[in-house]
Amino acid sequence: MKRQVLVVRKTEGGRGSSGSVRYGECQKNHAANSGGYAVDGCREFIASGEDTNAALTCAACGCHRNFHKRLVDATDESSSLPSN
């Protein structure tokens, strides 16, 4: 099975800041129905494929990307901001 790690680059318009977004450990509570708390231990989002549905599903745990912790790696914004 081919595994892919998804890295999304996002640029905010108007401010000149940019950063990359990664998706870390899965935070889906599998015991929510019984009143408990249990996660599956998936440490990183790995896209199942390249098409739309597969790109949003984790190959390791089968959860949607939204259940994974969003990690933003911001670049140095002080060099890109205009000086007054």
PyMOL Python script that loads the backbone (N, CA, C, O; Angstrom):
from pymol import cmd

cmd.read_pdbstr("""\
ATOM      1  N   MET A   1       0.842  -1.172   0.000  1.00  0.00           N
ATOM      2  CA  MET A   1       0.000   0.000   0.000  1.00  0.00           C
ATOM      3  C   MET A   1       0.894   1.243   0.000  1.00  0.00           C
ATOM      4  O   MET A   1       1.845   1.336   0.776  1.00  0.00           O
ATOM      5  N   LYS A   2       0.581   2.176  -0.863  1.00  0.00           N
ATOM      6  CA  LYS A   2       1.314   3.437  -0.952  1.00  0.00           C
ATOM      7  C   LYS A   2       0.736   4.421   0.059  1.00  0.00           C
ATOM      8  O   LYS A   2      -0.475   4.639   0.090  1.00  0.00           O
ATOM      9  N   ARG A   3       1.591   5.013   0.881  1.00  0.00           N
ATOM     10  CA  ARG A   3       1.144   5.979   1.883  1.00  0.00           C
ATOM     11  C   ARG A   3       1.590   7.365   1.482  1.00  0.00           C
ATOM     12  O   ARG A   3       2.690   7.561   0.966  1.00  0.00           O
ATOM     13  N   GLN A   4       0.712   8.326   1.730  1.00  0.00           N
ATOM     14  CA  GLN A   4       1.016   9.709   1.396  1.00  0.00           C
ATOM     15  C   GLN A   4       0.749  10.578   2.608  1.00  0.00           C
ATOM     16  O   GLN A   4      -0.269  10.410   3.279  1.00  0.00           O
ATOM     17  N   VAL A   5       1.643  11.496   2.894  1.00  0.00           N
ATOM     18  CA  VAL A   5       1.454  12.465   3.964  1.00  0.00           C
ATOM     19  C   VAL A   5       0.959  13.749   3.325  1.00  0.00           C
ATOM     20  O   VAL A   5       1.542  14.230   2.353  1.00  0.00           O
ATOM     21  N   LEU A   6      -0.119  14.306   3.868  1.00  0.00           N
ATOM     22  CA  LEU A   6      -0.717  15.499   3.294  1.00  0.00           C
ATOM     23  C   LEU A   6      -0.149  16.744   3.971  1.00  0.00           C
ATOM     24  O   LEU A   6      -0.217  16.879   5.192  1.00  0.00           O
ATOM     25  N   VAL A   7       0.408  17.646   3.176  1.00  0.00           N
ATOM     26  CA  VAL A   7       0.877  18.945   3.653  1.00  0.00           C
ATOM     27  C   VAL A   7       0.172  19.996   2.817  1.00  0.00           C
ATOM     28  O   VAL A   7       0.281  19.997   1.590  1.00  0.00           O
ATOM     29  N   VAL A   8      -0.552  20.893   3.477  1.00  0.00           N
ATOM     30  CA  VAL A   8      -1.315  21.929   2.791  1.00  0.00           C
ATOM     31  C   VAL A   8      -0.618  23.254   3.020  1.00  0.00           C
ATOM     32  O   VAL A   8      -0.344  23.618   4.164  1.00  0.00           O
ATOM     33  N   ARG A   9      -0.332  23.972   1.968  1.00  0.00           N
ATOM     34  CA  ARG A   9       0.275  25.302   2.092  1.00  0.00           C
ATOM     35  C   ARG A   9      -0.828  26.330   1.942  1.00  0.00           C
ATOM     36  O   ARG A   9      -1.603  26.289   0.986  1.00  0.00           O
ATOM     37  N   LYS A  10      -0.895  27.245   2.884  1.00  0.00           N
ATOM     38  CA  LYS A  10      -1.964  28.232   2.886  1.00  0.00           C
ATOM     39  C   LYS A  10      -1.364  29.623   3.015  1.00  0.00           C
ATOM     40  O   LYS A  10      -0.501  29.861   3.861  1.00  0.00           O
ATOM     41  N   THR A  11      -1.818  30.526   2.184  1.00  0.00           N
ATOM     42  CA  THR A  11      -1.382  31.909   2.248  1.00  0.00           C
ATOM     43  C   THR A  11      -2.592  32.777   2.540  1.00  0.00           C
ATOM     44  O   THR A  11      -3.611  32.691   1.856  1.00  0.00           O
ATOM     45  N   GLU A  12      -2.471  33.612   3.562  1.00  0.00           N
ATOM     46  CA  GLU A  12      -3.551  34.526   3.905  1.00  0.00           C
ATOM     47  C   GLU A  12      -3.405  35.779   3.067  1.00  0.00           C
ATOM     48  O   GLU A  12      -2.343  36.402   3.061  1.00  0.00           O
ATOM     49  N   GLY A  13      -4.454  36.155   2.360  1.00  0.00           N
ATOM     50  CA  GLY A  13      -4.399  37.313   1.484  1.00  0.00           C
ATOM     51  C   GLY A  13      -4.295  38.623   2.242  1.00  0.00           C
ATOM     52  O   GLY A  13      -4.953  38.820   3.264  1.00  0.00           O
ATOM     53  N   GLY A  14      -3.465  39.513   1.730  1.00  0.00           N
ATOM     54  CA  GLY A  14      -3.383  40.851   2.281  1.00  0.00           C
ATOM     55  C   GLY A  14      -2.348  41.045   3.363  1.00  0.00           C
ATOM     56  O   GLY A  14      -1.862  42.162   3.543  1.00  0.00           O
ATOM     57  N   ARG A  15      -1.993  40.006   4.088  1.00  0.00           N
ATOM     58  CA  ARG A  15      -1.047  40.192   5.182  1.00  0.00           C
ATOM     59  C   ARG A  15       0.350  39.719   4.838  1.00  0.00           C
ATOM     60  O   ARG A  15       1.305  40.080   5.526  1.00  0.00           O
ATOM     61  N   GLY A  16       0.493  38.926   3.797  1.00  0.00           N
ATOM     62  CA  GLY A  16       1.814  38.474   3.395  1.00  0.00           C
ATOM     63  C   GLY A  16       2.351  37.339   4.228  1.00  0.00           C
ATOM     64  O   GLY A  16       3.521  36.982   4.088  1.00  0.00           O
ATOM     65  N   SER A  17       1.537  36.755   5.094  1.00  0.00           N
ATOM     66  CA  SER A  17       2.018  35.652   5.905  1.00  0.00           C
ATOM     67  C   SER A  17       1.672  34.333   5.240  1.00  0.00           C
ATOM     68  O   SER A  17       0.655  34.212   4.557  1.00  0.00           O
ATOM     69  N   SER A  18       2.513  33.367   5.445  1.00  0.00           N
ATOM     70  CA  SER A  18       2.250  32.045   4.895  1.00  0.00           C
ATOM     71  C   SER A  18       2.744  31.006   5.885  1.00  0.00           C
ATOM     72  O   SER A  18       3.550  31.301   6.767  1.00  0.00           O
ATOM     73  N   GLY A  19       2.256  29.805   5.727  1.00  0.00           N
ATOM     74  CA  GLY A  19       2.675  28.715   6.583  1.00  0.00           C
ATOM     75  C   GLY A  19       2.161  27.418   6.002  1.00  0.00           C
ATOM     76  O   GLY A  19       1.288  27.418   5.134  1.00  0.00           O
ATOM     77  N   SER A  20       2.694  26.329   6.476  1.00  0.00           N
ATOM     78  CA  SER A  20       2.213  25.040   6.007  1.00  0.00           C
ATOM     79  C   SER A  20       1.390  24.401   7.115  1.00  0.00           C
ATOM     80  O   SER A  20       1.645  24.614   8.300  1.00  0.00           O
ATOM     81  N   VAL A  21       0.412  23.626   6.714  1.00  0.00           N
ATOM     82  CA  VAL A  21      -0.482  22.968   7.658  1.00  0.00           C
ATOM     83  C   VAL A  21      -0.258  21.468   7.566  1.00  0.00           C
ATOM     84  O   VAL A  21      -0.284  20.895   6.477  1.00  0.00           O
ATOM     85  N   ARG A  22      -0.037  20.834   8.712  1.00  0.00           N
ATOM     86  CA  ARG A  22       0.075  19.387   8.790  1.00  0.00           C
ATOM     87  C   ARG A  22      -1.033  18.891   9.702  1.00  0.00           C
ATOM     88  O   ARG A  22      -1.587  19.656  10.491  1.00  0.00           O
ATOM     89  N   TYR A  23      -1.350  17.625   9.593  1.00  0.00           N
ATOM     90  CA  TYR A  23      -2.358  17.032  10.460  1.00  0.00           C
ATOM     91  C   TYR A  23      -1.691  15.935  11.269  1.00  0.00           C
ATOM     92  O   TYR A  23      -1.171  14.967  10.714  1.00  0.00           O
ATOM     93  N   GLY A  24      -1.708  16.095  12.595  1.00  0.00           N
ATOM     94  CA  GLY A  24      -1.026  15.188  13.510  1.00  0.00           C
ATOM     95  C   GLY A  24      -1.923  14.079  14.005  1.00  0.00           C
ATOM     96  O   GLY A  24      -2.675  13.480  13.236  1.00  0.00           O
ATOM     97  N   GLU A  25      -1.837  13.804  15.316  1.00  0.00           N
ATOM     98  CA  GLU A  25      -2.510  12.656  15.898  1.00  0.00           C
ATOM     99  C   GLU A  25      -4.035  12.750  15.810  1.00  0.00           C
ATOM    100  O   GLU A  25      -4.615  13.836  15.823  1.00  0.00           O
ATOM    101  N   CYS A  26      -4.655  11.584  15.721  1.00  0.00           N
ATOM    102  CA  CYS A  26      -6.113  11.489  15.629  1.00  0.00           C
ATOM    103  C   CYS A  26      -6.710  11.712  17.014  1.00  0.00           C
ATOM    104  O   CYS A  26      -6.234  11.142  17.996  1.00  0.00           O
ATOM    105  N   GLN A  27      -7.740  12.531  17.095  1.00  0.00           N
ATOM    106  CA  GLN A  27      -8.369  12.853  18.371  1.00  0.00           C
ATOM    107  C   GLN A  27      -9.812  12.363  18.442  1.00  0.00           C
ATOM    108  O   GLN A  27     -10.582  12.822  19.286  1.00  0.00           O
ATOM    109  N   LYS A  28     -10.181  11.439  17.568  1.00  0.00           N
ATOM    110  CA  LYS A  28     -11.553  10.917  17.578  1.00  0.00           C
ATOM    111  C   LYS A  28     -11.767  10.087  18.837  1.00  0.00           C
ATOM    112  O   LYS A  28     -10.982   9.188  19.138  1.00  0.00           O
ATOM    113  N   ASN A  29     -12.829  10.391  19.564  1.00  0.00           N
ATOM    114  CA  ASN A  29     -13.172   9.670  20.784  1.00  0.00           C
ATOM    115  C   ASN A  29     -14.056   8.477  20.407  1.00  0.00           C
ATOM    116  O   ASN A  29     -15.233   8.643  20.089  1.00  0.00           O
ATOM    117  N   HIS A  30     -13.477   7.282  20.447  1.00  0.00           N
ATOM    118  CA  HIS A  30     -14.197   6.077  20.054  1.00  0.00           C
ATOM    119  C   HIS A  30     -15.150   5.584  21.140  1.00  0.00           C
ATOM    120  O   HIS A  30     -16.004   4.740  20.868  1.00  0.00           O
ATOM    121  N   ALA A  31     -15.021   6.089  22.354  1.00  0.00           N
ATOM    122  CA  ALA A  31     -15.874   5.651  23.455  1.00  0.00           C
ATOM    123  C   ALA A  31     -16.885   6.715  23.867  1.00  0.00           C
ATOM    124  O   ALA A  31     -17.395   6.671  24.987  1.00  0.00           O
ATOM    125  N   ALA A  32     -17.184   7.662  22.996  1.00  0.00           N
ATOM    126  CA  ALA A  32     -18.086   8.760  23.327  1.00  0.00           C
ATOM    127  C   ALA A  32     -19.502   8.258  23.628  1.00  0.00           C
ATOM    128  O   ALA A  32     -20.170   8.793  24.512  1.00  0.00           O
ATOM    129  N   ASN A  33     -19.961   7.239  22.905  1.00  0.00           N
ATOM    130  CA  ASN A  33     -21.317   6.725  23.125  1.00  0.00           C
ATOM    131  C   ASN A  33     -21.496   6.106  24.506  1.00  0.00           C
ATOM    132  O   ASN A  33     -22.597   6.139  25.055  1.00  0.00           O
ATOM    133  N   SER A  34     -20.429   5.539  25.077  1.00  0.00           N
ATOM    134  CA  SER A  34     -20.530   4.903  26.387  1.00  0.00           C
ATOM    135  C   SER A  34     -20.137   5.839  27.527  1.00  0.00           C
ATOM    136  O   SER A  34     -20.123   5.426  28.687  1.00  0.00           O
ATOM    137  N   GLY A  35     -19.819   7.092  27.211  1.00  0.00           N
ATOM    138  CA  GLY A  35     -19.471   8.074  28.240  1.00  0.00           C
ATOM    139  C   GLY A  35     -17.996   8.067  28.619  1.00  0.00           C
ATOM    140  O   GLY A  35     -17.611   8.751  29.567  1.00  0.00           O
ATOM    141  N   GLY A  36     -17.174   7.327  27.920  1.00  0.00           N
ATOM    142  CA  GLY A  36     -15.747   7.262  28.223  1.00  0.00           C
ATOM    143  C   GLY A  36     -14.930   8.070  27.233  1.00  0.00           C
ATOM    144  O   GLY A  36     -15.463   8.849  26.443  1.00  0.00           O
ATOM    145  N   TYR A  37     -13.615   7.863  27.296  1.00  0.00           N
ATOM    146  CA  TYR A  37     -12.705   8.541  26.376  1.00  0.00           C
ATOM    147  C   TYR A  37     -11.640   7.544  25.948  1.00  0.00           C
ATOM    148  O   TYR A  37     -10.900   7.028  26.785  1.00  0.00           O
ATOM    149  N   ALA A  38     -11.558   7.272  24.663  1.00  0.00           N
ATOM    150  CA  ALA A  38     -10.552   6.358  24.121  1.00  0.00           C
ATOM    151  C   ALA A  38     -10.205   6.784  22.702  1.00  0.00           C
ATOM    152  O   ALA A  38     -11.087   6.943  21.858  1.00  0.00           O
ATOM    153  N   VAL A  39      -8.915   6.969  22.448  1.00  0.00           N
ATOM    154  CA  VAL A  39      -8.443   7.294  21.105  1.00  0.00           C
ATOM    155  C   VAL A  39      -7.716   6.073  20.552  1.00  0.00           C
ATOM    156  O   VAL A  39      -7.312   5.192  21.312  1.00  0.00           O
ATOM    157  N   ASP A  40      -7.548   6.018  19.215  1.00  0.00           N
ATOM    158  CA  ASP A  40      -6.968   4.830  18.600  1.00  0.00           C
ATOM    159  C   ASP A  40      -5.443   4.827  18.533  1.00  0.00           C
ATOM    160  O   ASP A  40      -4.845   3.801  18.208  1.00  0.00           O
ATOM    161  N   GLY A  41      -4.809   5.950  18.833  1.00  0.00           N
ATOM    162  CA  GLY A  41      -3.346   5.997  18.853  1.00  0.00           C
ATOM    163  C   GLY A  41      -2.702   6.356  17.527  1.00  0.00           C
ATOM    164  O   GLY A  41      -1.477   6.309  17.413  1.00  0.00           O
ATOM    165  N   CYS A  42      -3.488   6.713  16.520  1.00  0.00           N
ATOM    166  CA  CYS A  42      -2.930   7.123  15.233  1.00  0.00           C
ATOM    167  C   CYS A  42      -2.160   8.424  15.441  1.00  0.00           C
ATOM    168  O   CYS A  42      -2.726   9.401  15.933  1.00  0.00           O
ATOM    169  N   ARG A  43      -0.890   8.453  15.078  1.00  0.00           N
ATOM    170  CA  ARG A  43      -0.019   9.588  15.387  1.00  0.00           C
ATOM    171  C   ARG A  43       0.089  10.625  14.275  1.00  0.00           C
ATOM    172  O   ARG A  43       0.544  11.742  14.524  1.00  0.00           O
ATOM    173  N   GLU A  44      -0.325  10.278  13.034  1.00  0.00           N
ATOM    174  CA  GLU A  44      -0.159  11.217  11.924  1.00  0.00           C
ATOM    175  C   GLU A  44      -1.166  10.891  10.828  1.00  0.00           C
ATOM    176  O   GLU A  44      -1.443   9.724  10.553  1.00  0.00           O
ATOM    177  N   PHE A  45      -1.712  11.936  10.203  1.00  0.00           N
ATOM    178  CA  PHE A  45      -2.636  11.745   9.092  1.00  0.00           C
ATOM    179  C   PHE A  45      -1.872  11.333   7.849  1.00  0.00           C
ATOM    180  O   PHE A  45      -0.915  11.999   7.455  1.00  0.00           O
ATOM    181  N   ILE A  46      -2.290  10.238   7.229  1.00  0.00           N
ATOM    182  CA  ILE A  46      -1.715   9.761   5.986  1.00  0.00           C
ATOM    183  C   ILE A  46      -2.866   9.597   5.003  1.00  0.00           C
ATOM    184  O   ILE A  46      -3.760   8.785   5.241  1.00  0.00           O
ATOM    185  N   ALA A  47      -2.868  10.339   3.915  1.00  0.00           N
ATOM    186  CA  ALA A  47      -3.952  10.284   2.943  1.00  0.00           C
ATOM    187  C   ALA A  47      -4.030   8.903   2.307  1.00  0.00           C
ATOM    188  O   ALA A  47      -3.009   8.288   2.002  1.00  0.00           O
ATOM    189  N   SER A  48      -5.256   8.424   2.110  1.00  0.00           N
ATOM    190  CA  SER A  48      -5.462   7.100   1.516  1.00  0.00           C
ATOM    191  C   SER A  48      -5.198   7.089   0.014  1.00  0.00           C
ATOM    192  O   SER A  48      -4.822   6.052  -0.532  1.00  0.00           O
ATOM    193  N   GLY A  49      -5.385   8.204  -0.656  1.00  0.00           N
ATOM    194  CA  GLY A  49      -5.188   8.274  -2.104  1.00  0.00           C
ATOM    195  C   GLY A  49      -5.152   9.703  -2.570  1.00  0.00           C
ATOM    196  O   GLY A  49      -5.028  10.630  -1.770  1.00  0.00           O
ATOM    197  N   GLU A  50      -5.264   9.878  -3.880  1.00  0.00           N
ATOM    198  CA  GLU A  50      -5.159  11.211  -4.445  1.00  0.00           C
ATOM    199  C   GLU A  50      -6.494  11.829  -4.824  1.00  0.00           C
ATOM    200  O   GLU A  50      -6.578  13.050  -4.950  1.00  0.00           O
ATOM    201  N   ASP A  51      -7.557  11.021  -5.013  1.00  0.00           N
ATOM    202  CA  ASP A  51      -8.843  11.612  -5.369  1.00  0.00           C
ATOM    203  C   ASP A  51      -9.467  12.270  -4.134  1.00  0.00           C
ATOM    204  O   ASP A  51      -8.968  12.086  -3.024  1.00  0.00           O
ATOM    205  N   THR A  52     -10.533  13.023  -4.310  1.00  0.00           N
ATOM    206  CA  THR A  52     -11.091  13.866  -3.255  1.00  0.00           C
ATOM    207  C   THR A  52     -11.455  13.103  -1.988  1.00  0.00           C
ATOM    208  O   THR A  52     -11.046  13.499  -0.897  1.00  0.00           O
ATOM    209  N   ASN A  53     -12.210  12.023  -2.108  1.00  0.00           N
ATOM    210  CA  ASN A  53     -12.631  11.286  -0.919  1.00  0.00           C
ATOM    211  C   ASN A  53     -11.472  10.587  -0.228  1.00  0.00           C
ATOM    212  O   ASN A  53     -11.385  10.601   0.999  1.00  0.00           O
ATOM    213  N   ALA A  54     -10.586   9.980  -0.994  1.00  0.00           N
ATOM    214  CA  ALA A  54      -9.456   9.268  -0.408  1.00  0.00           C
ATOM    215  C   ALA A  54      -8.444  10.232   0.217  1.00  0.00           C
ATOM    216  O   ALA A  54      -7.777   9.872   1.188  1.00  0.00           O
ATOM    217  N   ALA A  55      -8.320  11.429  -0.313  1.00  0.00           N
ATOM    218  CA  ALA A  55      -7.372  12.402   0.231  1.00  0.00           C
ATOM    219  C   ALA A  55      -7.800  12.909   1.595  1.00  0.00           C
ATOM    220  O   ALA A  55      -6.968  13.414   2.350  1.00  0.00           O
ATOM    221  N   LEU A  56      -9.078  12.787   1.931  1.00  0.00           N
ATOM    222  CA  LEU A  56      -9.582  13.250   3.217  1.00  0.00           C
ATOM    223  C   LEU A  56      -9.759  12.125   4.227  1.00  0.00           C
ATOM    224  O   LEU A  56     -10.214  12.369   5.344  1.00  0.00           O
ATOM    225  N   THR A  57      -9.404  10.883   3.851  1.00  0.00           N
ATOM    226  CA  THR A  57      -9.518   9.731   4.730  1.00  0.00           C
ATOM    227  C   THR A  57      -8.126   9.247   5.094  1.00  0.00           C
ATOM    228  O   THR A  57      -7.265   9.112   4.225  1.00  0.00           O
ATOM    229  N   CYS A  58      -7.898   8.984   6.388  1.00  0.00           N
ATOM    230  CA  CYS A  58      -6.592   8.537   6.861  1.00  0.00           C
ATOM    231  C   CYS A  58      -6.404   7.052   6.556  1.00  0.00           C
ATOM    232  O   CYS A  58      -7.274   6.237   6.862  1.00  0.00           O
ATOM    233  N   ALA A  59      -5.268   6.705   5.954  1.00  0.00           N
ATOM    234  CA  ALA A  59      -4.973   5.310   5.630  1.00  0.00           C
ATOM    235  C   ALA A  59      -4.664   4.504   6.890  1.00  0.00           C
ATOM    236  O   ALA A  59      -4.882   3.293   6.909  1.00  0.00           O
ATOM    237  N   ALA A  60      -4.165   5.145   7.929  1.00  0.00           N
ATOM    238  CA  ALA A  60      -3.781   4.432   9.145  1.00  0.00           C
ATOM    239  C   ALA A  60      -4.967   4.078  10.034  1.00  0.00           C
ATOM    240  O   ALA A  60      -5.038   2.963  10.551  1.00  0.00           O
ATOM    241  N   CYS A  61      -5.907   5.018  10.219  1.00  0.00           N
ATOM    242  CA  CYS A  61      -7.007   4.769  11.156  1.00  0.00           C
ATOM    243  C   CYS A  61      -8.389   4.783  10.520  1.00  0.00           C
ATOM    244  O   CYS A  61      -9.352   4.343  11.148  1.00  0.00           O
ATOM    245  N   GLY A  62      -8.511   5.278   9.282  1.00  0.00           N
ATOM    246  CA  GLY A  62      -9.792   5.291   8.588  1.00  0.00           C
ATOM    247  C   GLY A  62     -10.681   6.478   8.922  1.00  0.00           C
ATOM    248  O   GLY A  62     -11.798   6.564   8.411  1.00  0.00           O
ATOM    249  N   CYS A  63     -10.222   7.388   9.760  1.00  0.00           N
ATOM    250  CA  CYS A  63     -11.007   8.563  10.156  1.00  0.00           C
ATOM    251  C   CYS A  63     -10.887   9.667   9.108  1.00  0.00           C
ATOM    252  O   CYS A  63      -9.972   9.664   8.286  1.00  0.00           O
ATOM    253  N   HIS A  64     -11.825  10.608   9.153  1.00  0.00           N
ATOM    254  CA  HIS A  64     -11.765  11.787   8.301  1.00  0.00           C
ATOM    255  C   HIS A  64     -10.653  12.696   8.806  1.00  0.00           C
ATOM    256  O   HIS A  64     -10.302  12.653   9.985  1.00  0.00           O
ATOM    257  N   ARG A  65     -10.102  13.512   7.930  1.00  0.00           N
ATOM    258  CA  ARG A  65      -9.002  14.425   8.278  1.00  0.00           C
ATOM    259  C   ARG A  65      -9.376  15.382   9.404  1.00  0.00           C
ATOM    260  O   ARG A  65      -8.504  15.790  10.170  1.00  0.00           O
ATOM    261  N   ASN A  66     -10.660  15.753   9.524  1.00  0.00           N
ATOM    262  CA  ASN A  66     -11.083  16.694  10.561  1.00  0.00           C
ATOM    263  C   ASN A  66     -10.865  16.173  11.978  1.00  0.00           C
ATOM    264  O   ASN A  66     -10.799  16.971  12.913  1.00  0.00           O
ATOM    265  N   PHE A  67     -10.750  14.860  12.165  1.00  0.00           N
ATOM    266  CA  PHE A  67     -10.509  14.307  13.493  1.00  0.00           C
ATOM    267  C   PHE A  67      -9.044  14.435  13.914  1.00  0.00           C
ATOM    268  O   PHE A  67      -8.717  14.237  15.084  1.00  0.00           O
ATOM    269  N   HIS A  68      -8.172  14.762  12.978  1.00  0.00           N
ATOM    270  CA  HIS A  68      -6.745  14.874  13.276  1.00  0.00           C
ATOM    271  C   HIS A  68      -6.398  16.306  13.688  1.00  0.00           C
ATOM    272  O   HIS A  68      -6.950  17.271  13.160  1.00  0.00           O
ATOM    273  N   LYS A  69      -5.478  16.420  14.637  1.00  0.00           N
ATOM    274  CA  LYS A  69      -5.057  17.730  15.147  1.00  0.00           C
ATOM    275  C   LYS A  69      -4.359  18.517  14.038  1.00  0.00           C
ATOM    276  O   LYS A  69      -3.442  18.018  13.387  1.00  0.00           O
ATOM    277  N   ARG A  70      -4.807  19.749  13.839  1.00  0.00           N
ATOM    278  CA  ARG A  70      -4.252  20.614  12.797  1.00  0.00           C
ATOM    279  C   ARG A  70      -3.041  21.353  13.363  1.00  0.00           C
ATOM    280  O   ARG A  70      -3.151  22.047  14.373  1.00  0.00           O
ATOM    281  N   LEU A  71      -1.893  21.203  12.714  1.00  0.00           N
ATOM    282  CA  LEU A  71      -0.645  21.830  13.149  1.00  0.00           C
ATOM    283  C   LEU A  71      -0.200  22.822  12.090  1.00  0.00           C
ATOM    284  O   LEU A  71       0.007  22.445  10.937  1.00  0.00           O
ATOM    285  N   VAL A  72      -0.049  24.091  12.469  1.00  0.00           N
ATOM    286  CA  VAL A  72       0.353  25.136  11.529  1.00  0.00           C
ATOM    287  C   VAL A  72       1.805  25.485  11.809  1.00  0.00           C
ATOM    288  O   VAL A  72       2.165  25.851  12.927  1.00  0.00           O
ATOM    289  N   ASP A  73       2.635  25.368  10.776  1.00  0.00           N
ATOM    290  CA  ASP A  73       4.041  25.755  10.856  1.00  0.00           C
ATOM    291  C   ASP A  73       4.165  27.124  10.209  1.00  0.00           C
ATOM    292  O   ASP A  73       4.259  27.226   8.986  1.00  0.00           O
ATOM    293  N   ALA A  74       4.166  28.175  11.014  1.00  0.00           N
ATOM    294  CA  ALA A  74       4.218  29.540  10.491  1.00  0.00           C
ATOM    295  C   ALA A  74       5.649  29.909  10.136  1.00  0.00           C
ATOM    296  O   ALA A  74       6.589  29.547  10.843  1.00  0.00           O
ATOM    297  N   THR A  75       5.804  30.634   9.032  1.00  0.00           N
ATOM    298  CA  THR A  75       7.122  31.131   8.649  1.00  0.00           C
ATOM    299  C   THR A  75       7.374  32.448   9.374  1.00  0.00           C
ATOM    300  O   THR A  75       6.480  32.974  10.037  1.00  0.00           O
ATOM    301  N   ASP A  76       8.563  32.970   9.251  1.00  0.00           N
ATOM    302  CA  ASP A  76       8.925  34.230   9.897  1.00  0.00           C
ATOM    303  C   ASP A  76       8.133  35.363   9.263  1.00  0.00           C
ATOM    304  O   ASP A  76       8.412  35.765   8.134  1.00  0.00           O
ATOM    305  N   GLU A  77       7.152  35.874   9.986  1.00  0.00           N
ATOM    306  CA  GLU A  77       6.288  36.918   9.446  1.00  0.00           C
ATOM    307  C   GLU A  77       6.918  38.298   9.527  1.00  0.00           C
ATOM    308  O   GLU A  77       6.494  39.199   8.803  1.00  0.00           O
ATOM    309  N   SER A  78       7.912  38.499  10.379  1.00  0.00           N
ATOM    310  CA  SER A  78       8.475  39.829  10.544  1.00  0.00           C
ATOM    311  C   SER A  78       9.198  40.298   9.282  1.00  0.00           C
ATOM    312  O   SER A  78       9.263  41.500   9.020  1.00  0.00           O
ATOM    313  N   SER A  79       9.739  39.370   8.502  1.00  0.00           N
ATOM    314  CA  SER A  79      10.437  39.775   7.283  1.00  0.00           C
ATOM    315  C   SER A  79       9.469  40.098   6.152  1.00  0.00           C
ATOM    316  O   SER A  79       9.840  40.794   5.207  1.00  0.00           O
ATOM    317  N   SER A  80       8.223  39.601   6.230  1.00  0.00           N
ATOM    318  CA  SER A  80       7.285  39.833   5.140  1.00  0.00           C
ATOM    319  C   SER A  80       6.314  40.976   5.404  1.00  0.00           C
ATOM    320  O   SER A  80       5.575  41.375   4.504  1.00  0.00           O
ATOM    321  N   LEU A  81       6.303  41.509   6.620  1.00  0.00           N
ATOM    322  CA  LEU A  81       5.400  42.608   6.928  1.00  0.00           C
ATOM    323  C   LEU A  81       6.028  43.937   6.527  1.00  0.00           C
ATOM    324  O   LEU A  81       7.232  44.127   6.699  1.00  0.00           O
ATOM    325  N   PRO A  82       5.233  44.854   5.999  1.00  0.00           N
ATOM    326  CA  PRO A  82       5.795  46.157   5.608  1.00  0.00           C
ATOM    327  C   PRO A  82       6.166  46.973   6.853  1.00  0.00           C
ATOM    328  O   PRO A  82       5.483  46.909   7.875  1.00  0.00           O
ATOM    329  N   SER A  83       7.241  47.729   6.751  1.00  0.00           N
ATOM    330  CA  SER A  83       7.648  48.584   7.872  1.00  0.00           C
ATOM    331  C   SER A  83       7.078  49.974   7.696  1.00  0.00           C
ATOM    332  O   SER A  83       6.961  50.473   6.577  1.00  0.00           O
ATOM    333  N   ASN A  84       6.726  50.594   8.804  1.00  0.00           N
ATOM    334  CA  ASN A  84       6.148  51.952   8.768  1.00  0.00           C
ATOM    335  C   ASN A  84       7.160  52.991   9.121  1.00  0.00           C
ATOM    336  O   ASN A  84       6.843  54.181   9.138  1.00  0.00           O
TER     337      ASN A  84
END
""", "prot")
cmd.dss("prot")
cmd.show_as("cartoon", "prot")
cmd.util.cbc("prot")
cmd.orient("prot")
